[in-house]
Amino acid sequence: MTNQTWQTVDDYLIGQLIERDFTEVLERSLRAGLPEHHVSSLQGMLLHILVRAVNAQRVLELGTLAGYSSLWLATALPKNGTLITIEADPNHAVIAAENFAAAGMTERIHLIQDDARVALERLIAEHTAPFDVIFIDADKPNNPVYLALALRLTKPGTLIIADNVVRGGQVADAATDDDKVQGVRQFCADLGKNPRLVSTALQTVGSKGYDGFTLSLVTDAVQSD
């Protein structure tokens, strides 16, 4: 099967299943020259469904980009729900803020423009309430760091989702010198050995090519320092 087949199937399924897509977000992102690293429509709806399925009130996202996945997450929340999304690049954050305003979601979405590690450490220091869902889609070499910090902002029942973990199959290559792949490999190892987590991974094909995501459930309370 080819990428064209994957794209054709994606187009068909989107036409059958997705009533509303945030195409204006993608158009604004493209005009601004942002990289096309956003999730697909079908993946966005998956995030939306997962947030609704666990009746999430609080969601944390690492890696906002133009805010496409943010809107899929935020629109699944109740009116009093909150999405905190963290973006390191100031130019990306400006575009995301414009997209949130255009969607009328500024009251529900709190955008933090900062390095994700710094922002997470600050949330921990502020004793921020735990999150129901955490979506990790930032710079892959730091995925292990983000997991360790994000776990301190969880509770039993929190879902942790991480995107782009298959890397076109490179994740199985222990000899790779790609720091993104090595970051994902360490991240997956950390998921597997953490007694607080039960985890799985799914490979995906579609308009975004060949990749996949991990899905982890927090089963035990955070350990005190």
C-alpha positions as CSV (number, residue, x, y, z in Angstrom):
1,M,0.0,0.0,0.0
2,T,1.2,3.5,-0.7
3,N,0.9,7.0,0.9
4,Q,-1.7,7.8,-1.8
5,T,-3.9,5.0,-0.7
6,W,-3.6,6.1,2.9
7,Q,-4.5,9.6,1.9
8,T,-7.5,8.4,-0.1
9,V,-8.8,6.4,2.8
10,D,-8.3,9.3,5.2
11,D,-10.2,11.6,2.8
12,Y,-13.1,9.1,2.6
13,L,-13.3,8.5,6.4
14,I,-13.1,12.3,7.1
15,G,-16.0,12.8,4.7
16,Q,-18.0,10.1,6.5
17,L,-17.1,10.9,10.1
18,I,-15.9,14.5,10.6
19,E,-18.6,17.1,10.6
20,R,-16.4,20.0,11.6
21,D,-12.8,20.5,10.9
22,F,-10.7,23.5,12.0
23,T,-9.5,24.2,8.4
24,E,-9.2,27.9,9.1
25,V,-6.5,27.1,11.7
26,L,-4.5,25.1,9.1
27,E,-4.9,27.8,6.5
28,R,-3.6,30.5,9.0
29,S,-0.8,28.2,9.9
30,L,0.2,27.7,6.3
31,R,0.1,31.4,5.5
32,A,2.4,32.0,8.5
33,G,4.9,29.4,7.3
34,L,4.6,27.1,10.3
35,P,5.7,23.5,9.9
36,E,2.9,21.0,9.0
37,H,3.4,19.0,12.2
38,H,-0.2,19.1,13.3
39,V,-2.3,15.9,13.8
40,S,-4.7,14.8,11.1
41,S,-8.4,15.4,11.4
42,L,-9.1,11.8,12.3
43,Q,-6.4,11.9,15.0
44,G,-7.8,15.2,16.3
45,M,-11.2,13.6,16.6
46,L,-9.6,10.7,18.5
47,L,-8.2,13.2,21.0
48,H,-11.6,14.9,21.2
49,I,-13.3,11.6,21.9
50,L,-10.8,10.5,24.6
51,V,-11.3,13.8,26.5
52,R,-15.0,13.3,26.4
53,A,-14.8,9.6,27.3
54,V,-13.0,10.3,30.6
55,N,-15.2,13.3,31.3
56,A,-12.1,15.4,31.5
57,Q,-12.2,18.8,33.2
58,R,-8.6,19.7,32.9
59,V,-6.2,19.0,30.0
60,L,-2.5,19.7,29.6
61,E,-0.9,19.9,26.1
62,L,2.8,20.1,25.5
63,G,3.5,21.6,22.0
64,T,0.8,24.0,20.7
65,L,2.1,24.8,17.3
66,A,-0.8,26.7,15.7
67,G,-3.4,25.3,18.1
68,Y,-5.0,22.8,15.8
69,S,-4.9,19.8,18.3
70,S,-5.6,22.3,21.1
71,L,-9.0,23.1,19.6
72,W,-9.9,19.5,19.2
73,L,-9.0,19.0,22.9
74,A,-10.7,22.1,24.2
75,T,-13.9,21.7,22.3
76,A,-14.4,18.4,24.1
77,L,-14.3,20.0,27.5
78,P,-17.4,21.3,29.4
79,K,-17.8,25.1,29.6
80,N,-16.0,25.2,32.9
81,G,-13.2,23.0,31.7
82,T,-9.6,24.2,31.1
83,L,-6.9,23.4,28.6
84,I,-3.4,24.6,29.4
85,T,-1.2,24.4,26.4
86,I,2.5,25.1,26.3
87,E,4.5,26.4,23.3
88,A,8.2,27.3,23.3
89,D,8.2,29.2,20.0
90,P,6.9,32.8,20.3
91,N,5.9,33.0,16.7
92,H,3.9,29.8,16.9
93,A,2.3,31.1,20.1
94,V,1.1,34.3,18.4
95,I,-0.6,32.3,15.6
96,A,-2.1,29.9,18.1
97,A,-3.5,32.8,20.2
98,E,-5.1,34.2,17.0
99,N,-6.7,30.9,16.3
100,F,-8.1,30.5,19.8
101,A,-9.6,34.0,19.6
102,A,-11.1,33.3,16.2
103,A,-12.7,30.1,17.6
104,G,-14.0,31.9,20.6
105,M,-12.0,29.7,22.9
106,T,-9.8,32.1,24.8
107,E,-11.7,31.7,28.1
108,R,-11.3,27.9,28.0
109,I,-7.6,27.8,26.7
110,H,-4.7,29.1,28.7
111,L,-1.7,29.4,26.5
112,I,1.8,29.5,28.1
113,Q,4.6,30.7,25.9
114,D,7.7,29.2,27.5
115,D,10.1,26.2,27.4
116,A,8.0,23.2,28.3
117,R,10.4,22.1,31.1
118,V,10.3,25.5,32.7
119,A,6.6,25.7,32.4
120,L,6.0,22.2,33.9
121,E,8.4,22.9,36.8
122,R,6.4,26.1,37.5
123,L,3.1,24.3,37.4
124,I,4.5,21.8,39.9
125,A,5.8,24.5,42.2
126,E,2.4,26.2,42.1
127,H,0.8,23.0,43.2
128,T,-1.5,23.1,40.1
129,A,-4.4,20.7,40.3
130,P,-3.8,17.4,38.5
131,F,-4.9,16.9,34.9
132,D,-7.3,14.4,33.5
133,V,-5.6,14.1,30.1
134,I,-2.1,15.1,29.1
135,F,-1.1,15.2,25.4
136,I,2.7,15.2,24.7
137,D,3.5,16.5,21.2
138,A,6.6,18.7,21.7
139,D,10.3,18.2,20.9
140,K,11.0,14.5,21.0
141,P,14.5,14.5,22.5
142,N,13.0,15.8,25.7
143,N,10.1,13.4,25.9
144,P,11.6,11.5,28.9
145,V,12.0,14.8,30.8
146,Y,8.4,15.8,30.0
147,L,7.1,12.5,31.1
148,A,8.9,12.6,34.5
149,L,7.6,16.1,35.1
150,A,4.1,15.6,33.7
151,L,3.6,12.6,36.0
152,R,3.8,14.9,39.0
153,L,0.7,16.6,37.6
154,T,-1.4,13.5,37.4
155,K,-3.8,11.4,39.5
156,P,-5.1,7.8,39.2
157,G,-7.1,7.7,36.0
158,T,-5.1,10.4,34.1
159,L,-4.6,9.5,30.4
160,I,-1.2,10.4,28.9
161,I,-1.1,10.4,25.1
162,A,2.1,10.9,23.1
163,D,2.2,11.5,19.4
164,N,4.8,10.7,16.7
165,V,6.4,7.8,18.5
166,V,6.9,5.4,15.6
167,R,8.9,7.8,13.4
168,G,8.3,5.9,10.2
169,G,9.5,2.7,11.9
170,Q,12.8,4.1,13.1
171,V,11.8,3.6,16.7
172,A,12.8,0.0,16.4
173,D,16.4,0.9,15.4
174,A,18.6,0.9,18.5
175,A,21.6,2.0,16.5
176,T,20.1,5.2,15.2
177,D,21.9,8.5,15.7
178,D,18.7,10.5,15.4
179,D,18.1,12.3,18.7
180,K,14.4,12.5,18.1
181,V,14.2,8.7,17.8
182,Q,16.5,8.1,20.7
183,G,14.3,10.5,22.8
184,V,11.2,8.5,21.9
185,R,13.0,5.2,22.6
186,Q,13.9,6.3,26.1
187,F,10.4,7.6,26.6
188,C,8.9,4.3,25.6
189,A,11.3,2.5,28.0
190,D,10.3,4.8,30.8
191,L,6.6,4.1,30.2
192,G,7.2,0.4,30.2
193,K,9.2,0.3,33.5
194,N,7.0,2.8,35.4
195,P,4.9,0.9,37.9
196,R,2.3,3.7,38.0
197,L,1.5,3.3,34.3
198,V,-0.2,0.8,32.0
199,S,0.7,1.6,28.5
200,T,0.1,0.6,24.9
201,A,1.1,1.9,21.5
202,L,-0.7,2.0,18.1
203,Q,0.9,2.3,14.7
204,T,-1.0,4.6,12.3
205,V,-1.0,5.3,8.6
206,G,-2.8,8.1,6.8
207,S,-2.4,11.6,5.6
208,K,0.4,12.1,8.1
209,G,2.3,9.1,6.8
210,Y,3.5,6.2,8.9
211,D,3.7,6.9,12.6
212,G,1.9,6.2,15.8
213,F,1.1,7.1,19.4
214,T,1.3,5.8,22.9
215,L,-1.6,5.8,25.4
216,S,-0.9,5.4,29.1
217,L,-3.2,5.2,32.1
218,V,-2.0,6.4,35.5
219,T,-3.1,3.7,38.0
220,D,-1.5,5.0,41.3
221,A,-1.1,8.3,43.1
222,V,2.1,10.3,42.6
223,Q,4.8,9.5,45.0
224,S,5.8,12.3,47.4
225,D,9.3,13.8,47.2
